[in-house]
Amino acid sequence: MRHNSYVMQICIALLLCLANNTVYANIYAAHVQLDFDGTFPATIRYRLNEDATNVTVSIKKEGSVVRRLIATGDQLTRGHEASMQWDGLLEGGESAPDGVYTVEIEAASMGHTVWTLLSDRFGTDTKMTNVRGVAVNKNNGSVNFGRIYVLQQQSRIAGPGMYRPRGVWLYRNDLSFWGDSQETAYASGNFYCSLSEYCNVSVWCSWYDTQTLASITDYADSNGPFRITVDSADYIYVSTSLVDALGGVTVGDPNFSIESVFFLLNRLPFTNFGSDPSSLSYCTFEDNIWTTDSLDILQTYGVTRNHGLCSGMWVDGVGADRVLYVCDCRNGSGYMDETWGQQQVVKFAVGDHVEQGLAYKANPEVVLSNEMAPEATEIQFDAHGNLYVGGAYNRAEGVHQYHSLQKFRPVGDSYELVWERIVPNTIQTMGIAYDPRSNRLAVTDLETTGYIRIFNTETGAKEDEFFTWAYALRNNDIDFDPAGNIIGANQTIGQVICLSPPDGPNSFVTKSGYAFSVGADAGVIVSKVNRSGLKSTPAGMNLAQNYPNPFNPSTRINYSIIEPGHVTLKIYNNIGQLVKTLVDKHQSKGDYSIEWDGTDQSGDAATAGLYLYHMQTDRASIMQKMLLIK
């Protein structure tokens, strides 16, 4: 009775908050995994970003709840891989009939009364150095929901025995390393090879001074990843910083795997390199013809012309409707003091180049000119299509006015200014984040005192302002996670931090990206009740990249078929020998998921190395690569 009374108090508090429109979901479950081989019990696994007061797993059939599971003990604990078992029975005690069963997880907590640090700022296992960008997958219903992506700009030592190479790092929603280790958290796509005759080591290599191009394992202060964002189809976009960068915007799958990474916007497409990097030419694409004009080596060159502090990105739409927005520099100018004040906001109608893995070759369209949004450094859209721009002062002209924050609303094919605010005590916007649940706009800036400010999106009024110096100083970038917490990439302590707002009791419902199939084709399938706006059935035969990748000891493979038929899915080693058959049966059309535990046909552990997984149907076949590490 005491437990029920406590839960009732929480529910009443939540209802009161809802009535006052002040409830925000600061707690949530993510990284939901389902295990089911056709024989009950089935297992549901998840992770919480903070301690919960209660967690309820709802199993649904055709949208109606048929069974509820209530969490206890460690199942309510932050950072713990919690698991519950479904015995295959419905609420009334009868066995679950054949069909597809989806899973939702509702987590609730008492919340916080002040801005509260949730991450362990003193932990050494996830400590980084020179963290530059951060992004969170907020696509509820995706199998990648809750993943956090962090950019290490330069290769450095984070502490005793903690060398951190530059590139993309994967974190869980509780800010632990993906896979619980540095090795599994470091994306394989950081080693994308054969970019040019000067750069055949890594996607982040560059020239430094007059020396040979350096790889990510070198300590030179050369280029590195600067900003990262996630689109609604789970693709990852990374911009590259500093004038010596060879890359513009790089795209990869949710793992940023080496098999998926490619240049969507390449600075040097179809350009002849000379005998040294100083011969690099500036490329433009007009009237279907590439033209070049020589630029000084200290200037940025190429199609995108982004530079280190002018790389805000935003992606709208999927497939043929996808548009990439970036902060850019006019006339190809780069990251030198004399070019400040040249920034503008442009867009690239990249469409389905992302799905096809093709570089986009057309020049961008100007969205906000330099006259409309001077010194634009960061951008963010809200749920209504309004565009927010953060700027910086013009160092070259000696202008010491404080930087501005602007809101523009769409009017036809253009934008008009709604409000502008001069933000005091700072010189440059470092990050803007928008939370659609609360309509919050958070801004962090380039200053040593570590301010984060919250603005009213309608009026531009500052609603909150707080230091992060109690936790850390300057945050190089921020984002909201799905539950409304601020995730910060903090340079001062070299750590990723999570700040939960003072909202009081809250709750959040997570939709699993997977579902249980009970019956003839029993097992785990990709859920068909995912995000709105995306297709719920396969558009064609598809074999997705496994994840995690690299992996140890197990990995999951998702695939889809457009019509019923016989399907085989087999694992081969790098010399073509069959290692294991995962699927060999007739299957109905739809989405499927299967796990490989890293063993061969005899049950023995496979050796570390490159493996191929091959899918064959009656009409076609497809193959992907994956990497097993030890």
LUMRO-887825 format. One line per 2 residues: number of its first residue (from 1); their letters; for each residue x, y, z of C-alpha. Coordinates in steps of 0.02 Angstrom, whole numbers, plus 50000, padded with zeros to 5 digits. Each point is the difference from the previous one (the first is absolute). Example, Ala and Ser with C-alpha at 12.3 -4.5 7.8 and 13.67 -1.06 7.14 Angstrom:
2
1	as	50615,49775,50390 | 50069,50172,49967 $
END
This chain:
630
1	mr	50000,50000,50000 | 50141,50120,50041 $
3	hn	50076,49969,49828 | 49834,50032,49913 $
5	sy	49975,50159,50101 | 50173,50062,49949 $
7	vm	49966,49966,49817 | 49833,50089,50015 $
9	qi	50087,50153,50072 | 50119,50002,49852 $
11	ci	49856,49985,49877 | 49906,50143,50085 $
13	al	50156,50108,49993 | 50022,49960,49816 $
15	ll	49819,50045,49963 | 50017,50165,50093 $
17	cl	50155,50041,49900 | 49912,49957,49839 $
19	an	49855,50112,50048 | 50123,50143,50024 $
21	nt	50092,49961,49838 | 50165,49987,50093 $
23	vy	50039,49816,49984 | 50155,49948,49903 $
25	an	50069,49826,49977 | 50175,50000,50072 $
27	iy	50007,49811,50022 | 49988,49874,49860 $
29	aa	50045,49822,49952 | 50105,49968,49846 $
31	hv	50104,49866,49913 | 49852,49882,50009 $
33	ql	50041,49823,49944 | 49884,49850,49983 $
35	df	50057,49818,50009 | 49882,49863,49941 $
37	dg	50038,49839,49904 | 49818,49944,49990 $
39	tf	49998,49919,50172 | 49943,50097,50152 $
41	pa	50055,50087,50109 | 50047,50148,49891 $
43	ti	50119,50133,50067 | 49985,50190,49993 $
45	ry	50159,50099,50039 | 50023,50188,50021 $
47	rl	50104,50136,50084 | 49943,50150,50100 $
49	ne	50085,50170,49994 | 49963,50029,50186 $
51	da	49923,49907,50147 | 49813,49970,49983 $
53	tn	49861,49994,50127 | 49904,49880,49890 $
55	vt	50017,49917,49829 | 49860,49912,49907 $
57	vs	50026,49891,49846 | 49841,49989,49895 $
59	ik	49983,49861,49873 | 49874,50046,49865 $
61	ke	49908,49910,49861 | 49916,50106,49867 $
63	gs	50023,50154,50109 | 49917,49929,50157 $
65	vv	50095,49954,50158 | 49990,49812,50031 $
67	rr	50129,49985,50139 | 50091,50115,50121 $
69	li	50165,49964,50089 | 50051,50105,50151 $
71	at	50184,50035,50040 | 50081,49970,50170 $
73	gd	50177,50011,50073 | 50138,50024,49872 $
75	ql	49870,50019,49864 | 49976,50177,50067 $
77	tr	50185,50045,50005 | 50090,50122,49885 $
79	gh	50135,49927,49888 | 49952,49819,50036 $
81	ea	49953,49886,49856 | 49832,49954,50072 $
83	sm	49902,49852,49936 | 49824,49933,50021 $
85	qw	49926,49836,49941 | 49834,49974,49916 $
87	dg	49933,49826,50030 | 49888,50005,49847 $
89	ll	49841,50025,50100 | 49873,50140,49984 $
91	eg	49927,50097,50147 | 49862,49872,50019 $
93	ge	50122,49855,50009 | 49965,49929,49828 $
95	sa	50140,49964,49876 | 50041,50133,49871 $
97	pd	49923,49956,49831 | 50099,50012,49838 $
99	gv	50040,50175,49942 | 50116,50149,50022 $
101	yt	50024,50076,50173 | 50079,50172,50021 $
103	ve	50086,50064,50157 | 49992,50169,50089 $
105	ie	50094,50050,50158 | 49937,50139,50113 $
107	aa	50126,50066,50126 | 49957,50128,50136 $
109	sm	50099,50093,50133 | 49974,50137,50128 $
111	gh	50108,50116,49896 | 50106,50146,50062 $
113	tv	49971,50170,50079 | 50162,50078,49933 $
115	wt	50111,49969,49850 | 50080,49834,50049 $
117	ll	50157,49915,49937 | 49960,49819,49957 $
119	sd	50164,49944,49925 | 50155,49953,50099 $
121	rf	50114,50147,49963 | 50145,49922,50095 $
123	gt	49991,49831,49913 | 50154,49950,49902 $
125	dt	49927,49861,49893 | 49909,50119,49883 $
127	km	50114,50152,50017 | 50044,50086,49835 $
129	tn	50104,50150,49948 | 49955,50143,49882 $
131	vr	49822,49939,49976 | 49921,50106,49863 $
133	gv	49830,49937,49947 | 49857,49901,50074 $
135	av	49835,49933,49929 | 49865,49884,50063 $
137	nk	49886,49884,49902 | 49825,50058,50046 $
139	nn	49905,49889,49878 | 49882,49910,50120 $
141	gs	49958,49831,49925 | 50169,49981,49916 $
143	vn	50114,49858,50053 | 50134,50135,50022 $
145	fg	49895,50112,50113 | 50100,50078,50143 $
147	ri	50174,49981,49926 | 50117,50145,50038 $
149	yv	50137,50050,49878 | 50153,50095,50058 $
151	lq	50140,50075,49894 | 50181,49999,50058 $
153	qq	50084,50132,49892 | 50182,49962,50031 $
155	sr	50096,49845,50054 | 50056,50020,50179 $
157	ia	50034,49913,50164 | 49848,50013,50114 $
159	gp	50091,49929,50151 | 50111,49856,50053 $
161	gm	49974,49863,49872 | 49858,50093,49914 $
163	yr	50054,50049,49824 | 49854,50075,49902 $
165	pr	50020,50010,49810 | 49897,50128,49907 $
167	gv	49836,49951,49923 | 49823,49943,50038 $
169	wl	49966,49915,50167 | 49839,49910,50048 $
171	yr	49918,50015,50171 | 49844,49931,50080 $
173	nd	49861,50107,50074 | 50080,49987,50173 $
175	ls	50165,50068,49929 | 50091,49834,50011 $
177	fw	50110,49944,49856 | 49906,49901,49867 $
179	gd	50041,49818,50033 | 50078,50045,50169 $
181	sq	50174,50027,49929 | 50104,50128,49907 $
183	et	50029,49877,49858 | 49816,49966,49965 $
185	ay	49952,50184,50020 | 50122,50063,49868 $
187	as	49914,49996,49830 | 50086,49898,49865 $
189	gn	49954,50132,49869 | 50136,50112,50073 $
191	fy	50119,49894,49897 | 49917,50028,49831 $
193	cs	50143,49976,49877 | 50064,50057,49830 $
195	ls	49933,50177,49996 | 50136,50065,49885 $
197	ey	50181,49978,49955 | 50043,50108,50151 $
199	cn	49883,49918,50124 | 49985,49811,50001 $
201	vs	49991,49969,50186 | 49848,50077,50079 $
203	vw	49847,50105,49966 | 50071,50129,50122 $
205	cs	50175,50017,49927 | 50066,50167,49937 $
207	wy	50157,50094,49958 | 50089,50095,50139 $
209	dt	50121,50141,49961 | 50105,49937,49854 $
211	qt	50012,49822,50064 | 49923,49843,49931 $
213	la	49817,49973,50042 | 49975,49940,50177 $
215	si	49884,49859,50053 | 49886,49999,50151 $
217	td	50135,49909,50098 | 50113,50153,49990 $
219	ya	50001,50141,50127 | 50009,50145,49878 $
221	ds	49870,50137,50023 | 49922,49960,49834 $
223	ng	49821,49983,49948 | 49869,49891,50079 $
225	pf	49813,49978,50014 | 49911,50155,50064 $
227	ri	49810,49985,49994 | 49885,49849,49994 $
229	tv	49814,49976,49973 | 49876,49857,49979 $
231	ds	49858,50002,49874 | 49829,49919,50017 $
233	ad	50059,49846,49905 | 50144,49974,50124 $
235	yi	50141,50054,49883 | 50148,50089,50081 $
237	yv	50073,50161,49926 | 50171,50066,50052 $
239	st	50080,50163,49945 | 50188,50025,50000 $
241	sl	50089,50148,50075 | 50151,50112,49966 $
243	vd	50074,50058,49836 | 50102,49845,49964 $
245	al	49849,49885,49995 | 49980,49892,49846 $
247	gg	49821,49954,50040 | 49841,50104,50002 $
249	vt	49855,49899,50072 | 50019,49814,50028 $
251	vg	49851,49882,50019 | 49988,49829,50080 $
253	dp	49874,49877,50070 | 49949,49998,50185 $
255	nf	50163,49910,50042 | 50104,50115,49887 $
257	si	50068,49836,49934 | 50144,49993,49878 $
259	es	49888,49915,49870 | 49875,50144,50001 $
261	vf	50105,50159,50011 | 50011,50113,49847 $
263	fl	50019,50185,49957 | 49832,50081,49968 $
265	ln	50082,50171,49977 | 50180,49985,49947 $
267	rl	50113,50152,49998 | 50106,49935,49857 $
269	pf	49893,49904,49874 | 50081,49963,49832 $
271	tn	50150,50108,50039 | 50176,49961,49944 $
273	fg	50121,50001,50146 | 50170,50070,49964 $
275	sd	50165,49941,50069 | 49957,50075,50170 $
277	ps	49845,50062,50093 | 50035,50182,49956 $
279	sl	49937,49965,49823 | 49824,49960,50058 $
281	sy	49870,50096,49903 | 49832,50075,50045 $
283	ct	49857,49915,49908 | 49830,50068,49950 $
285	fe	49864,49913,49900 | 49908,50113,49878 $
287	dn	49907,49957,49839 | 50047,49818,50027 $
289	iw	50185,50044,49988 | 50130,49996,50138 $
291	tt	50111,50154,50003 | 50148,50042,50112 $
293	ds	50090,50155,50060 | 50161,49988,50098 $
295	ld	49987,50041,50185 | 50132,50036,50129 $
297	il	50042,49845,50102 | 49939,50084,50159 $
299	qt	49825,50016,49930 | 49863,49871,50003 $
301	yg	49959,49924,49832 | 49867,49893,49922 $
303	vt	49814,49986,49979 | 49940,50023,50178 $
305	rn	50127,50129,50061 | 49958,49964,50183 $
307	hg	50129,50050,50127 | 50029,49953,50179 $
309	lc	49879,50115,50089 | 49874,50014,49859 $
311	sg	49937,49823,49984 | 49825,49997,50071 $
313	mw	49898,49865,49912 | 49818,49949,49989 $
315	vd	49916,49864,49896 | 49817,50007,49952 $
317	gv	49902,49860,49916 | 50050,49828,49937 $
319	ga	50026,49919,49831 | 49969,50111,49849 $
321	dr	49938,50141,50114 | 50158,50012,50106 $
323	vl	50081,50173,50016 | 50163,50036,50091 $
325	yv	50021,50174,50077 | 50173,50062,50051 $
327	cd	50086,50159,50056 | 50123,50045,49865 $
329	cr	50122,50134,49945 | 49980,50110,49848 $
331	ng	50128,49996,49861 | 50085,49845,50068 $
333	sg	50075,50092,50147 | 50061,49898,50146 $
335	ym	50048,49992,50182 | 50115,50151,50005 $
337	de	49966,50159,50098 | 49994,50106,49843 $
339	tw	49849,49902,49935 | 49886,50021,50150 $
341	gq	49838,50084,49955 | 49981,49904,49837 $
343	qq	49885,49863,50064 | 49829,49958,49932 $
345	vv	49872,49860,50011 | 49980,49891,49846 $
347	kf	49909,49839,49955 | 50040,49850,49891 $
349	av	49854,49901,49926 | 50095,49837,50023 $
351	gd	49844,49890,49982 | 50033,49813,49995 $
353	hv	50187,50021,49971 | 50014,49943,50180 $
355	eq	49914,49832,49970 | 50101,49976,49840 $
357	gl	50167,50049,50078 | 50031,50132,49866 $
359	ay	50092,50166,50015 | 49892,50152,49966 $
361	ka	50075,50109,49863 | 49888,50152,49984 $
363	np	50034,50167,50083 | 49891,50049,50149 $
365	ev	49855,50121,50004 | 50015,50148,50118 $
367	vl	49868,49996,50137 | 50057,50146,50107 $
369	sn	50127,50120,49928 | 50138,50078,50102 $
371	em	49898,50160,50005 | 49853,49908,50080 $
373	ap	50099,49893,50123 | 50174,50075,50024 $
375	ea	50136,49884,50063 | 49884,49848,50009 $
377	te	50087,49858,50091 | 49860,49884,50060 $
379	iq	49824,49961,49940 | 49849,49906,50066 $
381	fd	49821,49974,49939 | 49849,49978,50112 $
383	ah	49848,49890,49976 | 49911,50138,49901 $
385	gn	50136,50031,49872 | 50069,50157,50084 $
387	ly	50187,50023,49983 | 50112,50057,50144 $
389	vg	50173,50069,49964 | 50141,50034,50122 $
391	ga	50143,50112,49948 | 50171,50067,50046 $
393	yn	50079,50171,49993 | 50117,50049,49858 $
395	ra	50176,49987,50069 | 50080,50060,49838 $
397	eg	49908,50166,50004 | 50034,50025,50184 $
399	vh	49813,50004,50039 | 49976,49959,50184 $
401	qy	49812,49997,50004 | 49922,49849,50082 $
403	hs	49940,49861,49889 | 49817,49982,49953 $
405	lq	49866,49866,50008 | 49868,50013,49863 $
407	kf	49835,49918,49957 | 49937,49992,49820 $
409	rp	49832,49934,49943 | 49966,49926,49828 $
411	vg	49903,50110,49880 | 49975,49915,49834 $
413	ds	50172,49953,49934 | 50092,50122,50114 $
415	ye	50016,50048,50184 | 49962,50158,50098 $
417	lv	50072,50056,50166 | 49885,49976,50150 $
419	we	50115,50057,50140 | 50183,50029,50039 $
421	ri	50086,49998,50168 | 50175,50058,50042 $
423	vp	50073,49873,50122 | 50114,50084,50129 $
425	nt	50170,49949,50066 | 50050,49891,49855 $
427	iq	50070,50007,49825 | 49932,49849,49909 $
429	tm	49863,49868,50000 | 50072,49826,50024 $
431	gi	49840,49899,50000 | 49811,50019,49980 $
433	ay	49877,49864,50050 | 49811,49992,49984 $
435	dp	49886,49889,50106 | 49831,49975,49914 $
437	rs	49919,49926,50157 | 50024,50159,50099 $
439	nr	50027,50125,49858 | 50167,50046,50082 $
441	la	50146,50078,49909 | 50167,49976,50088 $
443	vt	50159,50093,49949 | 50179,49981,50057 $
445	dl	50140,50117,49951 | 50187,50030,49991 $
447	et	50046,50060,50174 | 50094,49931,50147 $
449	tg	49858,50017,50125 | 49898,49865,49914 $
451	yi	49828,50080,49985 | 49852,49905,49930 $
453	ri	49849,50108,49964 | 49819,49951,49969 $
455	fn	49895,50110,49886 | 49814,50015,49966 $
457	te	49978,49953,49818 | 49849,50114,49976 $
459	tg	50068,50162,50071 | 50187,49972,50009 $
461	ak	49999,50042,50185 | 50131,49915,50109 $
463	ed	49908,49884,50119 | 50146,49920,50090 $
465	ef	50187,50020,50016 | 50122,49893,50097 $
467	ft	50184,49965,50015 | 50072,49830,49966 $
469	wa	50162,50044,50088 | 49940,49897,50149 $
471	ya	50007,49852,49882 | 50120,50063,49867 $
473	lr	50039,50155,49899 | 49980,50027,49813 $
475	nn	49884,49886,49903 | 50052,49989,49818 $
477	di	49830,49934,49948 | 49833,49950,50077 $
479	df	49847,49900,49951 | 49838,49947,50083 $
481	dp	49975,49815,50024 | 49826,49926,49965 $
483	ag	49944,50033,50179 | 50050,50184,50007 $
485	ni	50168,49988,50089 | 50146,50104,49936 $
487	ig	50147,49898,49938 | 50161,50103,49996 $
489	an	50167,49969,49917 | 50109,50085,50129 $
491	qt	50178,50046,49954 | 50061,50054,50171 $
493	ig	49983,49833,50088 | 50005,49898,49841 $
495	qv	49836,49917,50041 | 49824,49979,49934 $
497	ic	49875,50067,50127 | 49813,49982,50024 $
499	ls	49899,50136,50086 | 49820,49963,50050 $
501	pp	49884,50152,50013 | 49897,50047,50154 $
503	dg	49833,49930,49943 | 49943,49891,50143 $
505	pn	49912,49832,49970 | 50007,49936,49821 $
507	sf	49980,49848,49890 | 50040,49942,49823 $
509	vt	49938,49859,49887 | 50129,49915,49889 $
511	ks	49942,49900,49849 | 50109,49849,49964 $
513	gy	50073,49989,49827 | 49970,49813,50006 $
515	af	49848,49888,50023 | 49963,49818,50043 $
517	sv	49929,49889,49865 | 49904,49853,50075 $
519	ga	49950,49855,49890 | 50072,49918,49843 $
521	da	50135,50132,49975 | 50035,50023,50186 $
523	gv	50143,50113,50049 | 50050,50183,50012 $
525	iv	49956,50115,49855 | 50021,50185,49967 $
527	sk	49846,50089,50068 | 49877,50068,49872 $
529	vn	49932,50132,50119 | 50151,50115,49995 $
531	rs	50014,50184,49961 | 49866,50093,49906 $
533	gl	50051,50056,49827 | 50108,49848,49966 $
535	ks	49939,49846,49908 | 49942,49859,50112 $
537	tp	50029,49864,49870 | 50158,49963,49901 $
539	ag	50020,50099,49839 | 50108,49859,49930 $
541	mn	50118,49863,50049 | 50120,50068,50129 $
543	la	50143,49935,50105 | 50049,50129,50129 $
545	qn	50171,50028,50076 | 50019,49894,50155 $
547	yp	50017,50088,50167 | 50098,50018,50102 $
549	np	50142,49996,49876 | 50139,49962,50041 $
551	fn	49928,49879,50127 | 50045,49879,50138 $
553	ps	49928,49875,50034 | 49832,50021,49910 $
555	tr	49917,50111,49872 | 49826,50024,49925 $
557	in	49954,49996,49815 | 49839,50079,49934 $
559	ys	49930,49957,49829 | 49838,50016,49901 $
561	ii	49918,49909,49854 | 49860,50064,49887 $
563	ep	49914,49836,49963 | 49988,49827,50083 $
565	gh	50127,49870,49950 | 50151,49900,50053 $
567	vt	50134,50103,50088 | 50177,49956,50049 $
569	lk	50118,50106,50104 | 50176,49932,50017 $
571	iy	50164,50056,50078 | 50164,49977,49905 $
573	nn	50179,50038,50049 | 50113,50112,49896 $
575	ig	50058,49857,49888 | 49823,49944,49957 $
577	ql	49980,49852,50118 | 49827,49974,50076 $
579	vk	50004,50036,50187 | 49817,49989,50051 $
581	tl	49824,49997,49927 | 49885,50116,50096 $
583	vd	49842,49985,49893 | 49947,49864,49879 $
585	kh	49810,49995,49986 | 49844,50069,49919 $
587	qs	49951,50171,50067 | 49855,50120,49974 $
589	kg	50033,50175,49933 | 50051,50125,50133 $
591	dy	50143,50057,50112 | 50106,49879,50100 $
593	si	50142,50001,50125 | 50120,49864,50055 $
595	ew	50151,49993,50114 | 50166,49916,49964 $
597	dg	50088,49949,50160 | 50172,49990,49919 $
599	td	50005,49810,49992 | 50021,49884,49851 $
601	qs	49889,49857,49944 | 50075,49886,50134 $
603	gd	49972,50125,50140 | 50183,50048,50017 $
605	aa	50048,50184,50016 | 50051,50078,49835 $
607	ta	50169,50085,49990 | 50018,50188,49989 $
609	gl	49998,50072,49825 | 49895,50056,49852 $
611	yl	49843,49902,49959 | 49871,50009,49860 $
613	yh	49815,49968,50024 | 49902,49953,49845 $
615	mq	49811,50001,49976 | 49917,49903,49858 $
617	td	49817,50000,49948 | 49910,49925,49849 $
619	ra	50028,50163,49904 | 50162,50080,50058 $
621	si	50149,49996,50117 | 50095,50129,50102 $
623	mq	50156,50000,50109 | 50077,50108,50138 $
625	km	50162,50002,50101 | 50025,49997,50188 $
627	ll	50147,49994,50120 | 50019,49885,50151 $
629	ik	50126,50062,50128 | 50071,49916,50155 $
END
